[in-house]
C-alpha cells in the first residue's frame, strides 16, 4: 500500500471489508528502518523483539576501542545480571558464535542484545558516544519523507523537509504540524 491515507487507516482491510491479513507499505517500512537506526546511534543494523522492549543491533568495533583485545568473559558489563549479551561476532567474512573466550578485535562487527532502555548505556560502554538526535533534515517530501517527519515530530525532534514540488510542500504543510518546510531542490541548494 503506497498511499499514506490507506496505510494509516487499515479498517478497510479487515475481515468485514476486503478480508486482507497482511498489507505492506514499502515506504512506511523504509521509514521504520531509518527510525530504528535513529534509536541506536552507530549501529549498522537494528531489530526489535518483544514489541520493541528488546533490541538486537550490530556495531563495528574501531581499532583502539576500549574493548579491543579483551575476551568477552573479561568485559565486566557483559557478565550475567548486566542485561547485555553478545551472541555473535562477524570477522573477516565469518560468523563466530560468541563464547566467553572469544576476543574482540578492531574491525569486528559485534552483535549485541539488550533491553531497549539499556541501549545508550551499552553503546557508551563499547566506547561510542550515546547521543540523542535533536535536529533532522529530510531531503524529499515523498511518502518516506512524510512518514519520517511525522514520527520524528512526535518524538520532539526538530525536522526540516526540503521538497522541490510546490503542491507537495503545501500538502505536507497541511499535515505536519511542527516541521519547517522548504520548497527547493535539495540536490542543488547549498544554503538551507
C-alpha positions as CSV (number, residue, x, y, z in Angstrom):
1,X,0.0,0.0,0.0
2,X,1.7,3.2,-1.2
3,X,-0.9,5.8,-0.3
4,X,-0.5,7.1,3.3
5,X,-4.2,7.6,3.7
6,X,-4.8,3.8,3.2
7,X,-1.8,2.6,5.1
8,X,-2.8,4.6,8.2
9,X,-6.4,3.5,8.1
10,X,-6.4,-0.3,7.9
11,X,-10.0,-0.9,8.8
12,X,-10.9,-1.3,5.1
13,X,-8.6,-4.3,5.1
14,X,-10.3,-6.1,8.0
15,X,-12.5,-9.2,7.7
16,X,-15.7,-7.2,7.3
17,X,-14.4,-5.4,4.2
18,X,-11.6,-6.7,2.0
19,X,-10.5,-9.5,4.3
20,X,-6.8,-9.0,3.8
21,X,-4.5,-10.4,6.5
22,X,-1.3,-8.5,5.7
23,X,-0.7,-5.3,3.9
24,X,2.7,-3.8,3.5
25,X,3.6,-0.2,2.7
26,X,7.2,-0.2,1.3
27,X,7.6,3.5,2.1
28,X,6.4,3.0,5.7
29,X,8.8,0.0,6.2
30,X,11.7,2.0,4.8
31,X,10.9,4.8,7.2
32,X,10.6,2.4,10.1
33,X,14.1,1.0,9.4
34,X,15.5,4.6,9.4
35,X,13.7,5.3,12.7
36,X,15.2,2.2,14.3
37,X,18.6,3.2,13.2
38,X,18.0,6.6,14.9
39,X,17.2,4.8,18.2
40,X,20.6,3.1,18.2
41,X,23.3,5.6,17.2
42,X,26.4,4.0,15.4
43,X,24.5,0.7,14.7
44,X,24.9,-1.0,11.3
45,X,21.6,-2.9,11.8
46,X,18.8,-2.9,14.3
47,X,16.0,-5.4,15.0
48,X,13.2,-5.1,17.7
49,X,11.8,-8.0,19.7
50,X,9.0,-8.3,22.2
51,X,7.1,-5.2,20.9
52,X,10.3,-3.1,21.0
53,X,11.3,-4.0,24.5
54,X,14.5,-5.8,23.4
55,X,16.9,-4.8,20.6
56,X,19.4,-6.7,18.6
57,X,21.9,-4.4,16.9
58,X,25.4,-4.6,15.4
59,X,28.4,-2.3,16.0
60,X,31.6,-2.1,14.0
61,X,34.4,-2.0,16.5
62,X,37.1,0.5,15.6
63,X,40.8,-0.2,16.2
64,X,41.7,1.2,19.6
65,X,38.2,0.9,21.1
66,X,38.1,0.2,24.9
67,X,37.2,-3.5,24.4
68,X,39.7,-4.3,21.7
69,X,41.9,-7.2,22.7
70,X,39.6,-8.3,25.5
71,X,37.9,-11.7,25.9
72,X,34.2,-11.4,26.3
73,X,34.4,-13.1,29.7
74,X,36.8,-10.3,30.9
75,X,34.5,-7.4,30.0
76,X,32.6,-6.6,33.2
77,X,29.5,-5.2,31.6
78,X,29.0,-8.5,29.7
79,X,28.7,-10.5,32.9
80,X,25.4,-12.1,33.9
81,X,23.0,-9.7,35.5
82,X,24.1,-6.8,33.4
83,X,21.3,-7.3,30.8
84,X,23.8,-7.4,27.8
85,X,24.6,-10.4,25.5
86,X,27.0,-10.6,22.6
87,X,25.7,-13.7,20.7
88,X,27.8,-13.3,17.5
89,X,30.9,-11.6,16.0
90,X,31.4,-11.1,12.3
91,X,35.1,-11.2,11.5
92,X,36.8,-11.3,8.1
93,X,33.7,-12.8,6.3
94,X,32.9,-15.3,9.0
95,X,30.3,-15.5,11.7
96,X,31.6,-16.6,15.1
97,X,29.0,-17.8,17.7
98,X,30.5,-15.9,20.6
99,X,31.8,-17.6,23.7
100,X,33.5,-16.1,26.8
101,X,37.0,-16.9,25.5
102,X,36.4,-15.0,22.2
103,X,38.5,-11.8,21.9
104,X,37.1,-8.6,20.3
105,X,39.4,-7.3,17.5
106,X,39.4,-4.0,15.7
107,X,37.1,-4.1,12.6
108,X,34.9,-6.8,14.2
109,X,31.2,-6.4,13.8
110,X,29.7,-7.4,17.1
111,X,26.0,-8.3,17.6
112,X,24.5,-7.1,20.9
113,X,21.2,-7.9,22.6
114,X,19.9,-5.8,25.4
115,X,16.7,-4.2,26.7
116,X,15.7,-1.0,24.8
117,X,16.1,1.2,27.8
118,X,19.7,-0.1,28.2
119,X,20.9,0.8,24.6
120,X,22.6,4.2,25.4
121,X,24.5,2.7,28.3
122,X,25.7,-0.3,26.3
123,X,26.8,1.9,23.4
124,X,28.8,4.1,25.6
125,X,30.4,1.1,27.4
126,X,31.7,-0.1,24.0
127,X,33.3,3.3,23.5
128,X,30.7,5.1,21.3
129,X,29.1,8.4,22.1
130,X,25.5,7.8,23.1
131,X,23.9,10.9,21.5
132,X,20.3,11.9,21.2
133,X,19.3,13.2,17.8
134,X,17.6,16.6,18.2
135,X,17.6,18.0,14.6
136,X,17.0,16.2,11.3
137,X,16.9,17.4,7.7
138,X,15.0,15.3,5.2
139,X,15.7,15.7,1.5
140,X,12.4,14.9,-0.2
141,X,8.9,15.1,1.0
142,X,7.6,11.9,-0.7
143,X,6.0,9.2,1.3
144,X,9.2,8.1,3.1
145,X,10.0,11.7,4.0
146,X,6.4,12.2,5.2
147,X,6.4,9.1,7.4
148,X,9.8,10.1,8.9
149,X,8.8,13.7,9.5
150,X,5.5,12.8,11.2
151,X,7.2,10.2,13.5
152,X,10.1,12.4,14.4
153,X,7.7,15.3,15.2
154,X,6.0,13.1,17.8
155,X,9.5,12.4,19.4
156,X,10.2,16.1,19.8
157,X,12.8,16.2,17.1
158,X,13.1,19.5,15.1
159,X,12.5,18.5,11.5
160,X,13.3,20.4,8.3
161,X,12.0,19.0,5.0
162,X,13.2,20.1,1.6
163,X,10.7,19.4,-1.2
164,X,11.0,20.7,-4.7
165,X,7.3,20.4,-5.7
166,X,5.2,23.3,-4.5
167,X,1.9,21.4,-4.3
168,X,3.5,18.6,-2.4
169,X,5.1,21.1,0.0
170,X,1.7,22.6,0.6
171,X,0.1,19.2,1.3
172,X,2.9,18.5,3.8
173,X,2.4,21.8,5.5
174,X,-1.3,20.9,6.0
175,X,-0.5,17.5,7.5
176,X,2.7,18.2,9.5
177,X,2.4,20.5,12.5
178,X,5.9,21.3,13.6
179,X,8.1,20.9,10.6
180,X,10.0,23.6,8.7
181,X,9.3,23.1,5.0
182,X,11.5,24.5,2.2
183,X,10.5,24.5,-1.5
184,X,13.8,23.8,-3.2
185,X,15.8,21.1,-4.9
186,X,17.8,19.5,-2.1
187,X,20.5,18.3,-4.6
188,X,21.3,21.8,-5.7
189,X,20.5,24.1,-2.7
190,X,23.6,24.8,-0.6
191,X,22.1,27.5,1.7
192,X,19.4,25.6,3.6
